[in-house]
Amino acid sequence: MTIELDGESLTPADVVAVARKNESVTVPEATLEAVRSSRARVERVVESEEPVYGLNTGFGQLVTERIPEDDLERLQTNLIRSHAAGAGRELRRAEVRALMLTRLNALVKGYSGVRERVVTHIETMLNEGIHPIVTSRGSLGASGDLAPLAHMSLVLIGEGEAIVDGERRSGETALRAAGLEPLSLAAKEGLALINGTQLTVGLAALTLVDAEQALQAADVAGALTTEVTMGTTASCDPAIQRVRPHRGQSISAENVRNVTEQSEIVESHRNCDRVQDAYSIRCLPQVHGAVRDAVSHLREAIEVELNSATDNPLIFSAAETDDRASGTDDVGVISGGNFHGEPLGLRLDYATTALTDLAAICERRVDRLLNPNVQEAHLPPFLTEQSGLRSGYMIAQYTAASLVNENRSLGPASIDNTPVSGGQEDHVSMSAQSAFNARRVVENTTRTVAVELLCGAQALEFVDSDLSPGVGTARAYERIRDHVPPLREDRPLREEIETVTQLIRSGTFIDGIL
């Protein structure tokens, strides 16, 4: 599969395909024509000698400094070098590919003013597996993700380092491995390469897909827990959802109904003495649904941002702008704030909070499966025979509790602000940190869901074998048992938790279940 980049139709699924599955990319001819037109506008402005930010002036607080035409190439190169001042761990391969892909898609919209060769260089690097070394910290999410994008761009000019075929190479050597020469940057190109939200949106797209997989798996896990604890699915009745019609709530309720369909276990206690289930079971549609709505809110922003022009300034025909734009009679250059990451930062923080609560309710259901003080009579303490001699899944709950605690420790980064650049950039979004926090939370939450699935499958071993589970919960049990045997004797559980985590993340767990 080849992903076509036109600046208009990139999806989160496309980001996953290129970043994780190494799918190739191509830029269609019609899109390249828009790139050429945008570049021609930049050249007309440079020739006019009108002072325009980003083309022939300094940057940040140095915006008032006019740069002579003979120094414009040096200006752009200095910009890349000086802004490559990041720190921290190096981005993973998939994160770098997501960064490159989303920057490329933004450039081909035709408002950034780069030459076609800049586009084809990034396209070739992606397709040939040239992955710049990019440090993860340094972005404030305004003027975009400057430091990480600068580290990526160093390789384009033959500097920095990149990974090629698993080996660390100099930028120039890495380019030549793909048949490319280092770029000499022209006016506007350095700024166009580093001024944008691509670290934030690349990470957010990967996080979004993982979060949606975790949500689906959590609905299945909650349904399985409901079943094996002899809970009722009456709380998922469509009538309840209809009179409080939040979309996410209705979807989660429907998922539970579908996976427990034809469950003899649920039917076996229809007229039992229990009046109500605990909130972690009874309120599953409301809690999971609210998380689903928060994640949907994030998806809306990501889908817009993936296909947006986010550098500064942006280049238009004069007919598209009003008379306050810089430029010439036929070119409008607008210096604005599309690089500001707040539209993503705030929603990432919202999703982070919601996913933290998803992990919390999963952990509470794990406790109901294991805890001898609250579990059902047919379940042995910690889901193991001869408890005391054996600890069973006791410490798996500790792990879930630890993951929930870590999630809760990650505060909303986007509400912080540290002015920089001599006060010119006096309000920043910290959206990249929001994205890193969201990634950690979705990873922790997915592992917590995995623990609940493992415990739910183990609990089913102690349910009357004459009673069949629902069509979906039966498949869930079988999928887990394809990889993890019943717990008969104590054994290390680390690899089993990780195996189920990866099943969820890959999307293969819910195939044929939801």
ABEGO torsion letter per residue (X at the ends): XBBBBAGAABBAAAAAAAAAAGBBBBBBAAAAAAAAAAAAAAAAAAAAGBBBBGAABBBEAAAABBBBAAAAAAAAAAAAAAABABBEBBBBAAAAAAAAAAAAAAAAAGAAGBBAAAAAAAAAAAAAGBBBBBBABGBAGOBEBAAAAAAAAAAAAGBEBBBBGGBBBBAAAAAAAAGBBBBBBBBGAAAAAABEAAAAAAAAAAAAAAAAAAAAAAAAAAAAAAAAAGBBAAAABAAAAAABBBAAAAAAAAAAAAAABGBAAAAAAAABABABBBAAAAAAAAAAAAAAAAAAAAAAAAAAAAABBABOBBBBBAAABBAABBEBAABBBBBBAAABAAAAAAAAAAAAAAAAAAAAAAAAAAAAAABAAABBAABBBGGBBGBGABAEAAAAAAAAAAAAAAAAABBBAAABBBBBGGGABABBAGAAAAAAAAAAAAAAAAAAAAAAAAAAAAAAAABBAABBBBAAAAAAAAAAAAABBBBABBBBAAAAAAAAAAAAAAGAAABGAX
